[in-house]
Amino acid sequence: MAAAPQRRPTISRPTPIGDGAVENLRYIRDTIAAAGTFTTVPGKGCIAMGITALVAAGLESIPSLASSWLPIWVGAAIMACAVALFFMEEKAKAQGLSLRRAVARRFFMTLVPAFVAGGVLTAALADDVSRSAITGLWLLLYGSGLAACGVFAVSAVLAAGLAFMALGTIALGLPPAWSPAILALGFGGLHIALGIVILRDHGG
């Protein structure tokens, strides 16, 4: 009896992935990548913060208000924070996200200590150090907090934080008369530049 011919094993070819499946995989990958990134930094909020700083600089330039520079800038900082939080909440809603998620908490808890340190040091040193020292202190602390937040945020935030730190370092060596312009350039110009980048590249 003749032996039955042996069948050659058939090699199955991989089924090609359709365009829809590729898009789904890309969406999953992007979602995982964004899970550790705080994406709700608001471009409009940054621009509004910058405008607030420019208004403060304008008020300080009025001769009768020049001696009130400290309350003017402290008031501007409080207003800028309130405006930023408003726009941040609006952007989070538009993205379907919550500011209570873990990465948002890490973002805020990285930034808040810089604000607290700045407030404490300003209260302790305002009467004993030069205006240039206060200006440099504000810019350095804010920049360090912002740069640290860059770990959890879009890369433009880190770049802005480093720019604030550089400007604060320069401010320490300048005469006090330069302080209003330096504060306007930092809290005004850098915030507006950051806001424009975020509006252009990171969804508003």
Phi, psi and chi 1 to 4 in degrees:
 res  aa     phi    psi   chi1   chi2   chi3   chi4
   1 MET       -  129.0 -169.0  171.8  178.5      -
   2 ALA   -72.9  140.7      -      -      -      -
   3 ALA   -71.4  140.5      -      -      -      -
   4 ALA   -68.0  137.3      -      -      -      -
   5 PRO   -61.8  138.7   24.0  -33.2      -      -
   6 GLN   -76.5  135.2  -66.3 -177.0  -14.1      -
   7 ARG   -83.2  137.0  -71.6 -172.2  176.6 -177.2
   8 ARG   -80.8  130.6  -54.9  179.3   79.9 -179.9
   9 PRO   -62.7  136.1   23.3  -31.9      -      -
  10 THR   -86.1  133.2   56.7      -      -      -
  11 ILE   -94.2  116.1  -57.5  173.9      -      -
  12 SER   -80.1  133.2   59.6      -      -      -
  13 ARG   -86.8  145.4  -64.6 -177.6  178.8 -179.9
  14 PRO   -62.4  138.8   21.3  -31.7      -      -
  15 THR   -72.1  126.6  -56.3      -      -      -
  16 PRO   -63.5  141.1   21.0  -30.9      -      -
  17 ILE   -83.5  128.8  -60.7  176.4      -      -
  18 GLY   -72.1  167.3      -      -      -      -
  19 ASP   -61.1  -36.1  -68.3  -20.2      -      -
  20 GLY   -63.7  -41.2      -      -      -      -
  21 ALA   -67.1  -38.2      -      -      -      -
  22 VAL   -62.5  -42.4  171.3      -      -      -
  23 GLU   -63.3  -39.7  -72.8  -59.8  -41.3      -
  24 ASN   -63.4  -43.2  -71.0  -23.7      -      -
  25 LEU   -63.6  -40.1  -71.2  173.5      -      -
  26 ARG   -64.2  -39.6 -174.6  177.4  -65.6  115.6
  27 TYR   -64.3  -42.9  173.1   79.3      -      -
  28 ILE   -63.2  -43.5  -67.0  169.5      -      -
  29 ARG   -62.3  -45.2 -178.4 -161.6   64.4 -164.8
  30 ASP   -65.7  -35.9  -67.7  -16.5      -      -
  31 THR   -65.6  -42.8  -59.6      -      -      -
  32 ILE   -65.1  -40.5  -66.8  171.8      -      -
  33 ALA   -65.3  -35.5      -      -      -      -
  34 ALA   -82.3  -10.3      -      -      -      -
  35 ALA   -62.2  -28.7      -      -      -      -
  36 GLY  -101.6   13.5      -      -      -      -
  37 THR  -118.8  131.8  -57.3      -      -      -
  38 PHE   -84.0  105.1 -174.1   68.0      -      -
  39 THR  -101.6    3.3   58.7      -      -      -
  40 THR  -100.5   22.2   51.1      -      -      -
  41 VAL   -64.1  121.3  177.0      -      -      -
  42 PRO   -90.1  125.3   30.9  -30.0      -      -
  43 GLY   -62.9  -42.7      -      -      -      -
  44 LYS   -63.4  -37.8  -67.2  178.0 -177.9  177.6
  45 GLY   -64.7  -41.3      -      -      -      -
  46 CYS   -63.0  -41.7  -70.1      -      -      -
  47 ILE   -65.1  -40.5  -68.2  172.8      -      -
  48 ALA   -64.1  -38.2      -      -      -      -
  49 MET   -62.4  -41.8  -67.8  172.5   73.8      -
  50 GLY   -63.3  -42.0      -      -      -      -
  51 ILE   -64.1  -39.4  -67.1  172.3      -      -
  52 THR   -58.7  -42.0  -57.7      -      -      -
  53 ALA   -66.0  -39.2      -      -      -      -
  54 LEU   -65.7  -36.6  -65.7  179.4      -      -
  55 VAL   -64.0  -42.7  170.0      -      -      -
  56 ALA   -60.9  -42.8      -      -      -      -
  57 ALA   -63.5  -37.7      -      -      -      -
  58 GLY   -65.8  -41.0      -      -      -      -
  59 LEU   -63.8  -41.3  -71.0  174.1      -      -
  60 GLU   -65.6  -26.9 -173.6 -172.6   -8.0      -
  61 SER   -73.0  -12.7   68.4      -      -      -
  62 ILE   -73.4  122.6  -60.1  172.4      -      -
  63 PRO   -52.6  -39.5  -27.1   35.0      -      -
  64 SER   -71.6  -15.1   59.6      -      -      -
  65 LEU  -107.5   -3.9  -63.1  176.7      -      -
  66 ALA   -58.7  -37.5      -      -      -      -
  67 SER   -71.3  -14.1   61.0      -      -      -
  68 SER   -98.3   27.9  -59.0      -      -      -
  69 TRP   -59.6  -36.8   65.7  -90.8      -      -
  70 LEU   -66.9  -52.5 -176.5   56.1      -      -
  71 PRO   -62.8  -31.4   14.7  -26.6      -      -
  72 ILE   -62.1  -47.5  -73.0  173.1      -      -
  73 TRP   -74.9  -32.6  -78.9   99.6      -      -
  74 VAL   -66.3  -42.9  170.1      -      -      -
  75 GLY   -62.5  -40.2      -      -      -      -
  76 ALA   -63.9  -38.4      -      -      -      -
  77 ALA   -64.2  -42.0      -      -      -      -
  78 ILE   -64.3  -44.2  -66.5  171.0      -      -
  79 MET   -64.6  -40.4 -176.5  176.3  -63.7      -
  80 ALA   -63.3  -40.2      -      -      -      -
  81 CYS   -63.6  -41.9  -71.8      -      -      -
  82 ALA   -63.8  -42.9      -      -      -      -
  83 VAL   -64.7  -43.3  168.2      -      -      -
  84 ALA   -62.3  -42.0      -      -      -      -
  85 LEU   -63.9  -38.5  -75.5  172.4      -      -
  86 PHE   -61.3  -51.2  169.8   78.3      -      -
  87 PHE   -67.4  -31.4  -79.7  106.2      -      -
  88 MET   -65.6  -43.0 -164.3  173.9  -70.7      -
  89 GLU   -63.8  -40.9 -177.8   68.4   30.4      -
  90 GLU   -63.4  -42.4  -69.0  -63.1  -55.0      -
  91 LYS   -67.5  -39.6 -175.7  172.4 -179.2  178.8
  92 ALA   -61.3  -41.9      -      -      -      -
  93 LYS   -62.8  -42.3  -72.3  179.4 -178.7  177.6
  94 ALA   -64.1  -31.1      -      -      -      -
  95 GLN   -87.5   -4.0  -67.7  179.8  -26.6      -
  96 GLY    71.0   27.8      -      -      -      -
  97 LEU  -112.7  170.5  -59.4  173.5      -      -
  98 SER  -123.2  138.9  171.1      -      -      -
  99 LEU   -72.6   -3.5  -67.3 -178.0      -      -
 100 ARG   -92.0   -3.5  -63.9 -179.7  179.2   85.5
 101 ARG   -68.1  161.8   63.9 -167.7 -178.8  118.5
 102 ALA   -58.4  -43.6      -      -      -      -
 103 VAL   -66.6  -32.4   67.0      -      -      -
 104 ALA   -66.9  -40.5      -      -      -      -
 105 ARG   -63.5  -40.4  -70.8 -163.2  -60.5  -87.8
 106 ARG   -64.0  -39.2  -68.8 -162.0  -60.9  -90.2
 107 PHE   -60.1  -50.3 -179.2   91.1      -      -
 108 PHE   -68.2  -41.5  -73.2  118.1      -      -
 109 MET   -70.2  -19.1  -69.3  -49.8  -61.9      -
 110 THR   -79.8  -33.5  -57.1      -      -      -
 111 LEU   -85.8  -36.7 -173.5   58.7      -      -
 112 VAL   -58.5  -43.5  165.8      -      -      -
 113 PRO   -56.8  -34.1  -27.4   36.5      -      -
 114 ALA   -64.6  -39.3      -      -      -      -
 115 PHE   -64.9  -44.9  -81.7   91.8      -      -
 116 VAL   -63.2  -45.5  174.0      -      -      -
 117 ALA   -61.4  -41.3      -      -      -      -
 118 GLY   -62.0  -42.0      -      -      -      -
 119 GLY   -65.6  -44.4      -      -      -      -
 120 VAL   -65.0  -46.0  170.9      -      -      -
 121 LEU   -67.2  -35.9  -70.9  172.3      -      -
 122 THR   -64.1  -45.8  -60.6      -      -      -
 123 ALA   -61.9  -35.7      -      -      -      -
 124 ALA   -80.5  -30.1      -      -      -      -
 125 LEU  -113.3   -9.2  -58.8  175.2      -      -
 126 ALA   -56.1  -34.6      -      -      -      -
 127 ASP   -88.7   -5.6  -65.3  -29.1      -      -
 128 ASP  -117.1  -14.3  -59.0  -40.7      -      -
 129 VAL  -122.7  168.9  -61.1      -      -      -
 130 SER   -74.7  163.4   68.4      -      -      -
 131 ARG   -61.0  -36.7  172.7   75.8 -172.6  -83.5
 132 SER   -61.7  -38.0  -62.0      -      -      -
 133 ALA   -65.2  -41.4      -      -      -      -
 134 ILE   -65.5  -43.0  -65.0  -63.6      -      -
 135 THR   -60.9  -48.1  -62.3      -      -      -
 136 GLY   -62.7  -39.1      -      -      -      -
 137 LEU   -60.0  -48.4  173.9   74.2      -      -
 138 TRP   -59.5  -48.9  -74.2   -7.3      -      -
 139 LEU   -66.6  -40.4  -69.2  166.2      -      -
 140 LEU   -65.8  -46.2  -84.8  167.4      -      -
 141 LEU   -67.3  -44.6  -76.6  173.9      -      -
 142 TYR   -63.3  -42.2 -178.5   72.6      -      -
 143 GLY   -64.3  -39.7      -      -      -      -
 144 SER   -66.0  -39.8   63.0      -      -      -
 145 GLY   -64.4  -42.6      -      -      -      -
 146 LEU   -66.9  -40.7 -152.7   57.8      -      -
 147 ALA   -64.1  -39.6      -      -      -      -
 148 ALA   -63.8  -38.2      -      -      -      -
 149 CYS   -66.0  -22.1  -72.4      -      -      -
 150 GLY   -60.7  -18.8      -      -      -      -
 151 VAL   -64.8  -31.8  175.9      -      -      -
 152 PHE  -106.9   -0.9  -51.3  110.7      -      -
 153 ALA  -123.5 -176.2      -      -      -      -
 154 VAL   -65.7  154.9  -65.0      -      -      -
 155 SER   -62.3  -26.2   57.7      -      -      -
 156 ALA   -62.1  -29.2      -      -      -      -
 157 VAL   -66.5  -43.8  173.6      -      -      -
 158 LEU   -61.0  -45.4  172.0   59.5      -      -
 159 ALA   -60.7  -41.9      -      -      -      -
 160 ALA   -64.8  -40.7      -      -      -      -
 161 GLY   -60.6  -43.0      -      -      -      -
 162 LEU   -65.9  -36.0  -64.9  176.4      -      -
 163 ALA   -66.3  -40.3      -      -      -      -
 164 PHE   -61.4  -43.2  -89.3  102.2      -      -
 165 MET   -63.6  -41.4  -66.9 -178.9   68.8      -
 166 ALA   -63.4  -43.0      -      -      -      -
 167 LEU   -66.6  -37.9 -167.5   59.0      -      -
 168 GLY   -64.0  -38.4      -      -      -      -
 169 THR   -63.8  -41.7  -57.7      -      -      -
 170 ILE   -64.7  -40.3  -66.8  170.4      -      -
 171 ALA   -60.3  -32.2      -      -      -      -
 172 LEU   -62.7  -25.2  -68.0  172.8      -      -
 173 GLY  -101.3    5.0      -      -      -      -
 174 LEU   -99.4  157.0  -65.7  176.2      -      -
 175 PRO   -63.9  152.4  -18.6   29.9      -      -
 176 PRO   -56.5  -28.8  -26.0   34.7      -      -
 177 ALA   -62.9  -20.7      -      -      -      -
 178 TRP   -82.5  -13.0  -73.9   64.0      -      -
 179 SER   -58.1  -45.2  -69.1      -      -      -
 180 PRO   -58.2  -41.9  -24.8   34.9      -      -
 181 ALA   -67.5  -38.6      -      -      -      -
 182 ILE   -66.1  -42.1  -66.5  -65.1      -      -
 183 LEU   -64.6  -39.7  -72.4  173.6      -      -
 184 ALA   -64.4  -41.1      -      -      -      -
 185 LEU   -65.6  -41.4  177.1   60.5      -      -
 186 GLY   -75.2  -70.6      -      -      -      -
 187 PHE   -70.5  -21.0  -67.9  112.4      -      -
 188 GLY   -91.3  -66.4      -      -      -      -
 189 GLY   -64.8  -45.8      -      -      -      -
 190 LEU   -66.8  -37.6  -71.8  179.0      -      -
 191 HIS   -64.3  -42.9  -88.1  141.1      -      -
 192 ILE   -64.7  -42.7  -69.0  173.3      -      -
 193 ALA   -61.6  -43.3      -      -      -      -
 194 LEU   -61.9  -42.6  175.1   60.7      -      -
 195 GLY   -61.8  -40.8      -      -      -      -
 196 ILE   -64.2  -42.3  -69.3  171.9      -      -
 197 VAL   -62.6  -43.7  170.4      -      -      -
 198 ILE   -67.5  -40.7  -68.2  174.3      -      -
 199 LEU   -60.0  -39.7  -82.5  173.4      -      -
 200 ARG   -76.2  -40.7 -176.2 -170.5   64.6 -163.6
 201 ASP  -111.7  -14.9  -61.1  -25.5      -      -
 202 HIS  -133.2   34.7  -59.1  -72.0      -      -
 203 GLY    74.8   33.4      -      -      -      -
 204 GLY    95.3      -      -      -      -      -
